[in-house]
Amino acid sequence: MITMFSGWCGEVRDVTYSNSGTVTVVYRVILKGTDGEAFRDATGTAKVHEGRNDDAVAAAEEAAFSKACARFGFGLYLYHQDEIL
């Protein structure tokens, strides 16, 4: 799924379920400029609880999105949100 906004977009590149009960999502953030595009990929992992895959995928996607944004240097408060609390 690709989410597009003015000047940037993001997409889930891969979702992997492990035998150990976790799910890992690879997310790509793409910035579009006059000189072309730049992208950053990141992964997020979450535990699957009581067979609820949708919650784990959403949590892993959120973590991957935050990390990909942080690799561009923006949204650092999203990436470090757990450290602030």
N, C-alpha and C positions, 0 to 999 in steps of 0.2 A: 504494500500500500504506500503510495506517495502522497504526502501532504505538501501542498504548495502555498506559499505566501509571497508577497511582493519582495523580490530580491533573494529569497532562499527557499529551499524545500528540504524535506526529510523523508527517508524511507527505511522500512525494515528490510534488511538484506537477507537475513537468515534467522530461523528459529530452530534450536536443537534441544531435544529432550534427552537427558542422560538416564542411565539405569540407577543412578544414585538418588534420583528424586529431585533433580534440579532442571531448570530450563534456562538456556542462554540465548539472548537476542543480540544480533549484530545490527546496529543502526547507523545510517549514513546521513550526515547533514551536508547540504550543498549550498554554497553561496554563489550567487550569480552576479557578475559584474560586467562592466563594459569590456574588460580584457579577457573574459572567459569565465570559467567556473573553477572553484576550489572546493574540495570536499575533505571531510574527516570522518573516519569510521571509529566506532567504539563498541564494546560489548558490555552487557549487563547480565547478571545471573541472579536467579531467585529460586527458592525452594517451593516445590509443589506441595500444598497442604491438603490432605483429605481428598485428593483427586480433583481439586479445583484448578485446572490448568489456566483458565482465563485470568484469574487473579495473579498467578505467577508470571504469565507472559506480560501482563500490563506492568507489573513491578520491574521486571527485567528490562522492558522497553524504556520505562522512565529512567532507570539507571544508565542505560546505554545512551539515551538522548542527552542527558545531563553531561556525561563524560565527553560526548562528541562536541557539544557546545563549548565545554571548557577547553577543549583542544584548539578552538579558535580564539579563546581568551574572553569569551562573553558568557554570561550566565553562570559565572563562577559561584554565585550564591546558591544556585541549584545544586551544583556538584558538592559544595561544602556544607549544605544545609544540615546534615546530621551532626556535623562537628560543632555547629553553633548552638544546637539545642542542649 
